[in-house]
Amino acid sequence: MNNQDLLRIAEEFGDPVYVYDAEKIIFQYNRLISAFKDVENLRINYAVKALSNMSVLRLFNHLGAGLDTVSIQEVQIGLEAGVDPSKIIFTPNGVSLEEIEQAAELGVQINIDNLSILEQFGAKHPEVPVCIRINPHVMAGGNTNISVGHIDSKFGISIHQIPHTLRIVENTGMNINGIHMHTGSDILDIDVFLYASEILFESAKQFKDLEFLDFGSGFKVPYKEGDIETNIEELGQKLTKRFKDFCKSYGRKLTLAFEPGKFLVSEAGKFLVKVNVIKQTTSTVFAQVDSGFNHLIRPMFYGSRHEIHNISNSQGRERFYSVVGYICETDTFASNRKIEEIKEGDILSFSNAGAYSFSMASNYNSRFRPPEVLWYEGKAHLIRERETFEDLLKGQVAVDFEKLASVE
Ligand SMILES: Cc1ncc(COP(=O)(O)O)c(C=O)c1O
């Protein structure tokens, strides 16, 4: 998918628009599979929250992946996409017992991360096998908002509560078939993964009927050319060895599971916007685009970096710009960034727009959410239409104040 392809897509489907390169998704999936090729039973559960378009889920299903879901709606979308319930894991946080029961009814693997629900669910449904999410108390992740395995985090059952967990299991007669952890996102250092894995192994030893160990995700992807990323191949080698040793001592061949979002889809996505205005102020040159944090919240939300290129002038001389959106608040995509010279009407391409981009988009400022396009085998496929004015009004109920006033 080159710049000319992207320009044609912007021309055909309008702007702003998200574009996903299926080839890159497939490449990343195969890369992970090959890093862990020596694990006999490997399961990659794609984290739906990163990008939940049905066609993307169908692509993962086609590749043989399962799904990691965090809401009953994600479970339902996964099933709608044709994924077998046995290949879906439901890992919610702080949801009601009813929502977990609903998911269990649909036949997906339940993953519980607190003792209160574990006890209630176990007492009512001891026959349903459950995975538990532990909190390994490891500080990891590229930003405090995405570090979720530390002692102050709301996620997981503390490893210090394993004796209590075991008591609940014994008292309810439930069956724990998996142990899961997810320590954060954007973790670069594989030693952090390996360290947390040792804690997972230590916890797993205490459960006798396990079928799988789920190491979560959090792999760091590159955000610019030459950027550092998690060394998946080295992690594959080292963790495979430790996992095999663990299975030997545990006395059973377990499945090793991961649930990446970013690693699989981040780099595959481009977000294309048009420059509405070039505004020179006393201190900077703003490129104001036809989008904002309503469509790509990550830079404002947790300071993420997205490479920006002017694909209408890719050979142009580089100059410094602040790229900003049209939202009525500070809405900065990039400050003082070197970009190929920009004119009004040019199309800019934001990189790493596959994960947590459309899925975090909103209608703030009553703007439409943009369309999504999947680039597959050299062709552009529209996989979500641009919203319309009807979509903005959908579900709204208009109160007729004139009528109410006349009744009084
Ligand atoms: C439980 C769980 N699993 C997997 C993921 C995916 O993480 P990433 O996109 O960093 O791979 C997340 C992200 O928030 C998560 O909370």
The ligand as an SDF file (V2000), in Angstrom:
LIG
                    3D

 16 16  0  0  0  0  0  0  0  0999 V2000
   -6.5560   -7.5440   29.1620 C   0  0  0  0  0  0  0  0  0  0  0  0
   -5.8950   -6.9650   27.9630 C   0  0  0  0  0  0  0  0  0  0  0  0
   -5.3690   -7.7910   27.0440 N   0  0  0  0  0  0  0  0  0  0  0  0
   -4.7730   -7.3300   25.9220 C   0  0  0  0  0  0  0  0  0  0  0  0
   -4.6670   -5.9780   25.6720 C   0  0  0  0  0  0  0  0  0  0  0  0
   -4.0060   -5.5200   24.4030 C   0  0  0  0  0  0  0  0  0  0  0  0
   -2.8410   -4.8060   24.6640 O   0  0  0  0  0  0  0  0  0  0  0  0
   -1.9410   -4.2870   23.4710 P   0  0  0  0  0  0  0  0  0  0  0  0
   -2.8070   -3.5310   22.5300 O   0  0  0  0  0  0  0  0  0  0  0  0
   -0.8940   -3.4470   24.1000 O   0  0  0  0  0  0  0  0  0  0  0  0
   -1.3780   -5.4690   22.7840 O   0  0  0  0  0  0  0  0  0  0  0  0
   -5.1660   -5.0630   26.6110 C   0  0  0  0  0  0  0  0  0  0  0  0
   -5.0510   -3.6250   26.3780 C   0  0  0  0  0  0  0  0  0  0  0  0
   -5.5200   -2.7700   27.0600 O   0  0  0  0  0  0  0  0  0  0  0  0
   -5.8120   -5.5760   27.7830 C   0  0  0  0  0  0  0  0  0  0  0  0
   -6.3290   -4.7470   28.7030 O   0  0  0  0  0  0  0  0  0  0  0  0
  1  2  1  0
  2  3  1  0
  2 15  2  0
  3  4  2  0
  4  5  1  0
  5  6  1  0
  5 12  2  0
  6  7  1  0
  7  8  1  0
  8  9  2  0
  8 10  1  0
  8 11  1  0
 12 13  1  0
 12 15  1  0
 13 14  2  0
 15 16  1  0
M  END
$$$$
